Structures are given as structure tokens and as C-alpha cells.
Amino acid sequence: MSEQSPTPEIPADQRIGPRPLHRPSVDPSESAVFGRPEGVEGAFAGGTAPRLNQLRQAPPTPEALGSAFGRPDGARETLQRPPGAGHPDDGEAGPVWSADRNPWRDPGAGAVIGPPALDVADEADDKKSVGRGQLLSLPDVLFGRRVKPMALAVLGVVALLVGAAGGVGGWLLARGGDSLTSDVTLAETNPGKERPPGSVADIAARVRPAVVSIEVKLAQGGGGFGSGVVIDGSGYIATNWHVVTLEGRADETAQISALFTDGTRAKARVVGTDPKTDLAVIKVDVDNPTVLAFGNSDELQVGDAVIAIGSPLGLTDTVTEGIVSAMNRPVVAGGDNGQEPITYDAIQTDAAVNQGNSGGPLVDSTGALVGINSAIRSSAGNTGSVGLGFAIPSNDARRITEALIRDGRVAHADLGANVRSVSADTAEGAQVVNVADGGAAQRAGIIEGDVIRKVGDRQVRTAAELTVAVRTHTPGATVPVVLARQGQELTIQVTLGSD
């Protein structure tokens, strides 16, 4: 390896001098605030430098703090020394500090951090040696034992009296602030309302379980609803023909169900129908149904109280009250689409009856069935109840429903003549338009143009009255018929036929 040649010395005149020191100018205002005081040359003031501020002496230590945190009496050291270390003036050498004990401790420091003042063992000994102090009572804490117990009790009583007086005053002020409020005892009736036997509530409670709501659903969609009444324990229900057949639109595929007041729903089957009197019977399979007994409709008089129960407008279990407005009121309904009109001798009532009441019962003041609600009469543009309701008398309904249950059909007496209503000075009644061949009228000698004025004991003033008067008799019965012919009144015996 070859030796390196020495670095040649650079002449002094070729050396680069130090960078010139840049000293910016000092703002006089900043120099006055942050500069050295006058007369101070270095960074630290010398012993001869004038003191700018005289330090204030600390206030004397409070006696309580001095006794708690001051040095014990006779103590000379200013700093606490480690436990077990003697005082230098006593000739006892303190512990020698070495880096082995704490390598991070500066040996030249003026103070050292010693172990805790007391260890666990010493603390336990101190706790054993020091007894539990006396506990302070509430008066001691609040009043520093400067209040007598009697005075404290009196003070409590006074506080209670002041609070009670304030509460009473506030209540009186609030009460007098509003003149609309005051203490009042409202009148009170007897706990239970008296419902004597025969009241509407008593009758309704006994009759309602026997009334059902009837729903009809067509296979092709749509349907209708009405009412019915249980008339036999085997599950037979009386209702209207137009309810179960939807006025002839329903066939054998229609589904009929009966809904009882207790929520029981049962499927119903049609037993028989009578479109001429708007009556029908259906049957449901239920256990021990409530049955409504038939009453005697012939005993009714105008003004008698009656109650209608049914499902008007789908509102099931509805009760309305009224009176008998008229008896033996001939009603003609239907007759559309080539069907024979419905004609029956009706009970007129002002009890509220609406669509859906059809087929439901009309009962008297004893709760007996006196009619089957069937129709209403309303004013133009009004389909609701105007107090003109009509029911099929129970005597006619009983006879027809018994025949339907027994035979599935019913036969009515027939005169065998077509008539029209007439009213003139000479005659008023049902005038014969034509006579059926072989019918009862032809066999009795009734001819075209005769005006029938009476059948049996029933007066005839219209064609409808003639129909209902004939149907009050059974087929084959012979009844006297009063008629007017060419200004003369004749009475002939007619043996009625069957339809």
C-alpha cells in the first residue's frame, strides 16, 4: 500500500473568510419591553445590579395548617430524611448513596427520595394503637353543639306549622282563582235500573237469542243479507222468500248461512219457499236453539205496542219499537220479470224497519211472534224507513211454514179469475176481467164484468183485497161471494180451487 501525500497548506490570502453576521435593526418599542434593564451587561444580573421588584413576604401560616403540615417540635432538619438515617449534627452517618441503589439518581443532587413514610406493618400498628373517635350527631354537624334538643324540637314544630299554613293558603288561593270550579255533589240515581217484566228491555233479552242474521252468497259473485227467526227446536228458521232467493236470482248453488246473536255461524239449507206470500223456511244444525213461540195475530188491535228485531242495513241484533198502525192492509210487491206478484194481508207498523229487517220477527208486548217483517214503503228517492213497515201476520205465517216443513210446498185457494180494482158510484170492488176455463169462478157462474164486493166475511174494495180474502180459506172450501151485476147485488156460493 502506498502512503498518502500530505495535504498542501492553503495560503492565508486564499482562505475564505467567515460569513458576515447579519444583525437586523431592533425596534425601539420592542427593545424597551423585551430588552435588558439599564445597567445590566450580561444575561444574568450581578450582585450589584439594582433589584427591579421587591418580592412580597408570604403571609403567616395558619395555625391549623402549621399544626397539620409543620415540622414537629424540636426538629432541625429542613428536608425529610429517609427513615433510620441519623442527623449529621448527631454524629450519625446517613446512608451512603450509590449508583447501585438507583442508577438513575444524580449523586450530586441535594435531596433524595426515600421510602414511604410508613409501611404496611407500621400502619397496621398505628391503627391498633389509635382508638375510634366519637361519632357526631346531626345537631353537632348542623349547629356545632350550640342548640339544645328542646330548641331543636321547637324549631321542627314551627317548620311544620309554616308548611301547613302555606299549603292551606295555596289551596284557598287556587280555589278562589277560578269561579267555574267548586266542590259539588251531583245527583245520583239508584245503582240498578228497574226493568219490570214486559218492558222493552225484558222482551228484547228474551227474544234476541231466537233471531238470526241470514247471509246469501252467489256462486258467480255477489249476494245479500236479511233476518230470520227460529220457530222450531230442530233448527227450522222462518224468513222471507226474497231473502233466501234474492228475489229469484239465487239458485241451488247459492251458499246460505245463519249468524246467531252469540256469534255462532251455521250453514243453512232451504226447506221450502212460497213466493206468493214471500215466506220461506231454512234449516240449520245447531244444538238446543232458542225458539220463539207464535202468537195470535188476530188479537192485535191498532195502537198495540210491537217490537221489530233484525239486521237493518247489516247491523245485526237491532231492536226498534213502535205500535200497530193498521190491520189487514193488503200489500202487493214484486211481479217483475213475469213473476206473479207477492200479495198478503199485512200488519202495518211504525216501528223502524229498513232493508235487512226482512224476515225478522215482529213481537207483541208479551214477546210472542205476531208477524214476519217483509216490506216497507218509502217516499220518492228515499229507500229508508219513514214509519211505514209491513209484516206478514203470524197466523198466516204459521199455516204456511207448517206446510213448507211438512210438504216442502204450500197450496193456496184460488178463484180462477183475473180481476182489476174499480171504484164508481154504482159499485166498488174487484171487477172480473176474464174467467179461467174450469176454474172455481166459471163453475159458480161468475162472468166477465161482475164486480166482487165481498168474500165470506171480508169486504173487498180492491183486487189485492180479493186475493187475500180468497187465500184466507183453504182449497176446496165453499164460501159465499157477494157481487154486483148490471146494478143488482147477487150472492153465490163458490167452491174454491187450488193454485
Solvent accessible surface area in square Angstrom, and as a share of the most:
residue,aa,sasa,rsa
1,M,239,1.07
2,S,100,0.64
3,E,168,0.75
4,Q,176,0.78
5,S,97,0.63
6,P,122,0.77
7,T,125,0.73
8,P,110,0.69
9,E,151,0.68
10,I,101,0.51
11,P,66,0.41
12,A,83,0.64
13,D,126,0.65
14,Q,124,0.55
15,R,150,0.55
16,I,169,0.86
17,G,53,0.51
18,P,132,0.83
19,R,218,0.79
20,P,116,0.73
21,L,131,0.65
22,H,152,0.68
23,R,188,0.69
24,P,92,0.58
25,S,113,0.73
26,V,107,0.62
27,D,68,0.35
28,P,106,0.67
29,S,69,0.45
30,E,98,0.44
31,S,51,0.33
32,A,89,0.69
33,V,109,0.63
34,F,168,0.70
35,G,41,0.40
36,R,152,0.55
37,P,55,0.34
38,E,168,0.75
39,G,63,0.61
40,V,27,0.15
41,E,155,0.69
42,G,36,0.34
43,A,86,0.67
44,F,182,0.76
45,A,67,0.52
46,G,52,0.50
47,G,90,0.86
48,T,139,0.81
49,A,23,0.18
50,P,92,0.58
51,R,167,0.61
52,L,126,0.63
53,N,119,0.61
54,Q,139,0.62
55,L,135,0.67
56,R,231,0.84
57,Q,164,0.73
58,A,88,0.68
59,P,112,0.70
60,P,124,0.78
61,T,97,0.57
62,P,76,0.48
63,E,154,0.69
64,A,75,0.58
65,L,90,0.45
66,G,31,0.29
67,S,94,0.61
68,A,71,0.55
69,F,167,0.69
70,G,45,0.43
71,R,149,0.55
72,P,103,0.65
73,D,149,0.77
74,G,76,0.73
75,A,36,0.28
76,R,149,0.54
77,E,65,0.29
78,T,109,0.63
79,L,110,0.55
80,Q,141,0.63
81,R,105,0.38
82,P,25,0.16
83,P,84,0.53
84,G,90,0.87
85,A,24,0.19
86,G,11,0.11
87,H,35,0.16
88,P,86,0.54
89,D,106,0.55
90,D,84,0.43
91,G,70,0.68
92,E,100,0.45
93,A,97,0.76
94,G,26,0.25
95,P,67,0.42
96,V,125,0.72
97,W,67,0.23
98,S,44,0.28
99,A,60,0.46
100,D,136,0.70
101,R,147,0.54
102,N,55,0.28
103,P,95,0.60
104,W,230,0.81
105,R,43,0.16
106,D,90,0.46
107,P,97,0.61
108,G,71,0.68
109,A,44,0.34
110,G,84,0.80
111,A,53,0.41
112,V,57,0.33
113,I,162,0.82
114,G,36,0.34
115,P,83,0.53
116,P,104,0.66
117,A,76,0.59
118,L,99,0.49
119,D,80,0.42
120,V,126,0.72
121,A,64,0.50
122,D,61,0.32
123,E,82,0.37
124,A,41,0.32
125,D,81,0.42
126,D,61,0.32
127,K,140,0.59
128,K,170,0.72
129,S,88,0.57
130,V,107,0.61
131,G,64,0.62
132,R,205,0.75
133,G,58,0.56
134,Q,149,0.66
135,L,128,0.63
136,L,116,0.58
137,S,56,0.36
138,L,118,0.59
139,P,41,0.26
140,D,26,0.14
141,V,100,0.57
142,L,111,0.55
143,F,69,0.29
144,G,46,0.44
145,R,146,0.53
146,R,216,0.79
147,V,49,0.28
148,K,152,0.65
149,P,113,0.71
150,M,142,0.64
151,A,51,0.39
152,L,54,0.27
153,A,57,0.44
154,V,81,0.46
155,L,101,0.50
156,G,35,0.34
157,V,84,0.48
158,V,74,0.42
159,A,64,0.49
160,L,136,0.68
161,L,115,0.57
162,V,99,0.57
163,G,50,0.48
164,A,62,0.48
165,A,69,0.53
166,G,50,0.48
167,G,48,0.46
168,V,86,0.50
169,G,38,0.36
170,G,40,0.39
171,W,138,0.49
172,L,94,0.47
173,L,140,0.69
174,A,74,0.57
175,R,113,0.41
176,G,67,0.65
177,G,67,0.64
178,D,62,0.32
179,S,112,0.72
180,L,165,0.82
181,T,80,0.47
182,S,81,0.52
183,D,115,0.60
184,V,111,0.64
185,T,131,0.76
186,L,144,0.72
187,A,110,0.85
188,E,160,0.72
189,T,121,0.70
190,N,119,0.61
191,P,146,0.92
192,G,51,0.49
193,K,155,0.66
194,E,150,0.67
195,R,147,0.54
196,P,79,0.50
197,P,128,0.80
198,G,39,0.38
199,S,29,0.19
200,V,56,0.32
201,A,45,0.34
202,D,38,0.20
203,I,3,0.02
204,A,10,0.08
205,A,63,0.49
206,R,117,0.43
207,V,2,0.01
208,R,88,0.32
209,P,54,0.34
210,A,1,0.00
211,V,6,0.04
212,V,2,0.01
213,S,8,0.05
214,I,0,0.00
215,E,49,0.22
216,V,2,0.01
217,K,124,0.53
218,L,19,0.10
219,A,79,0.61
220,Q,136,0.61
221,G,44,0.43
222,G,60,0.58
223,G,38,0.37
224,G,24,0.23
225,F,95,0.40
226,G,0,0.00
227,S,0,0.00
228,G,0,0.00
229,V,0,0.00
230,V,1,0.00
231,I,22,0.11
232,D,53,0.27
233,G,47,0.46
234,S,64,0.41
235,G,1,0.01
236,Y,41,0.15
237,I,0,0.00
238,A,1,0.00
239,T,0,0.00
240,N,0,0.00
241,W,26,0.09
242,H,40,0.18
243,V,6,0.03
244,V,3,0.02
245,T,22,0.13
246,L,14,0.07
247,E,112,0.50
248,G,38,0.37
249,R,151,0.55
250,A,19,0.14
251,D,89,0.46
252,E,177,0.80
253,T,85,0.49
254,A,18,0.14
255,Q,121,0.54
256,I,12,0.06
257,S,24,0.15
258,A,0,0.00
259,L,40,0.20
260,F,20,0.08
261,T,58,0.34
262,D,116,0.60
263,G,52,0.50
264,T,62,0.36
265,R,128,0.47
266,A,14,0.11
267,K,155,0.66
268,A,7,0.05
269,R,123,0.45
270,V,74,0.42
271,V,46,0.26
272,G,7,0.07
273,T,42,0.25
274,D,5,0.03
275,P,60,0.38
276,K,40,0.17
277,T,9,0.05
278,D,4,0.02
279,L,0,0.00
280,A,0,0.00
281,V,0,0.00
282,I,0,0.00
283,K,39,0.17
284,V,0,0.00
285,D,103,0.53
286,V,36,0.21
287,D,139,0.72
288,N,147,0.75
289,P,19,0.12
290,T,60,0.35
291,V,64,0.37
292,L,13,0.06
293,A,70,0.54
294,F,48,0.20
295,G,17,0.16
296,N,72,0.37
297,S,1,0.01
298,D,112,0.58
299,E,128,0.57
300,L,17,0.08
301,Q,127,0.57
302,V,98,0.56
303,G,42,0.41
304,D,53,0.27
305,A,47,0.37
306,V,0,0.00
307,I,5,0.03
308,A,0,0.00
309,I,0,0.00
310,G,1,0.01
311,S,2,0.01
312,P,12,0.08
313,L,118,0.59
314,G,38,0.37
315,L,118,0.58
316,T,71,0.41
317,D,50,0.26
318,T,38,0.22
319,V,49,0.28
320,T,32,0.19
321,E,101,0.45
322,G,11,0.11
323,I,79,0.40
324,V,0,0.00
325,S,38,0.25
326,A,12,0.09
327,M,50,0.23
328,N,86,0.44
329,R,108,0.40
330,P,29,0.18
331,V,6,0.04
332,V,79,0.45
333,A,39,0.30
334,G,55,0.53
335,G,29,0.28
336,D,99,0.52
337,N,147,0.76
338,G,83,0.80
339,Q,75,0.34
340,E,97,0.44
341,P,58,0.36
342,I,13,0.06
343,T,11,0.06
344,Y,9,0.04
345,D,13,0.07
346,A,0,0.00
347,I,0,0.00
348,Q,20,0.09
349,T,1,0.00
350,D,63,0.33
351,A,1,0.00
352,A,41,0.32
353,V,4,0.03
354,N,32,0.16
355,Q,102,0.45
356,G,7,0.06
357,N,3,0.01
358,S,17,0.11
359,G,0,0.00
360,G,0,0.00
361,P,0,0.00
362,L,0,0.00
363,V,0,0.00
364,D,26,0.14
365,S,62,0.40
366,T,93,0.54
367,G,7,0.07
368,A,21,0.16
369,L,0,0.00
370,V,1,0.01
371,G,0,0.00
372,I,0,0.00
373,N,1,0.01
374,S,7,0.04
375,A,26,0.20
376,I,47,0.24
377,R,134,0.49
378,S,40,0.26
379,S,69,0.45
380,A,109,0.85
381,G,91,0.88
382,N,60,0.31
383,T,100,0.58
384,G,25,0.25
385,S,39,0.25
386,V,68,0.39
387,G,21,0.20
388,L,65,0.33
389,G,2,0.02
390,F,8,0.03
391,A,0,0.00
392,I,1,0.01
393,P,16,0.10
394,S,0,0.00
395,N,52,0.27
396,D,33,0.17
397,A,1,0.00
398,R,125,0.46
399,R,86,0.31
400,I,1,0.01
401,T,2,0.01
402,E,86,0.39
403,A,10,0.08
404,L,0,0.00
405,I,59,0.30
406,R,164,0.60
407,D,88,0.46
408,G,32,0.31
409,R,150,0.55
410,V,22,0.13
411,A,40,0.31
412,H,5,0.02
413,A,5,0.04
414,D,60,0.31
415,L,9,0.05
416,G,10,0.09
417,A,25,0.19
418,N,90,0.46
419,V,35,0.20
420,R,144,0.53
421,S,63,0.41
422,V,34,0.19
423,S,93,0.60
424,A,67,0.52
425,D,155,0.80
426,T,117,0.68
427,A,14,0.11
428,E,76,0.34
429,G,0,0.00
430,A,0,0.00
431,Q,42,0.19
432,V,2,0.01
433,V,62,0.35
434,N,67,0.35
435,V,36,0.21
436,A,51,0.39
437,D,132,0.68
438,G,49,0.47
439,G,14,0.13
440,A,3,0.03
441,A,0,0.00
442,Q,87,0.39
443,R,151,0.55
444,A,29,0.22
445,G,37,0.36
446,I,4,0.02
447,I,88,0.44
448,E,122,0.55
449,G,37,0.36
450,D,1,0.01
451,V,13,0.08
452,I,0,0.00
453,R,72,0.26
454,K,70,0.30
455,V,2,0.01
456,G,14,0.14
457,D,144,0.75
458,R,51,0.19
459,Q,86,0.38
460,V,0,0.00
461,R,119,0.44
462,T,53,0.31
463,A,23,0.18
464,A,19,0.15
465,E,10,0.05
466,L,7,0.04
467,T,42,0.24
468,V,4,0.02
469,A,0,0.00
470,V,6,0.04
471,R,28,0.10
472,T,74,0.43
473,H,53,0.24
474,T,83,0.48
475,P,55,0.34
476,G,49,0.47
477,A,30,0.23
478,T,78,0.46
479,V,8,0.05
480,P,53,0.34
481,V,1,0.00
482,V,27,0.15
483,L,0,0.00
484,A,13,0.10
485,R,63,0.23
486,Q,176,0.78
487,G,77,0.74
488,Q,121,0.54
489,E,111,0.50
490,L,61,0.30
491,T,84,0.49
492,I,39,0.20
493,Q,110,0.49
494,V,0,0.00
495,T,65,0.38
496,L,3,0.01
497,G,20,0.19
498,S,67,0.43
499,D,75,0.39
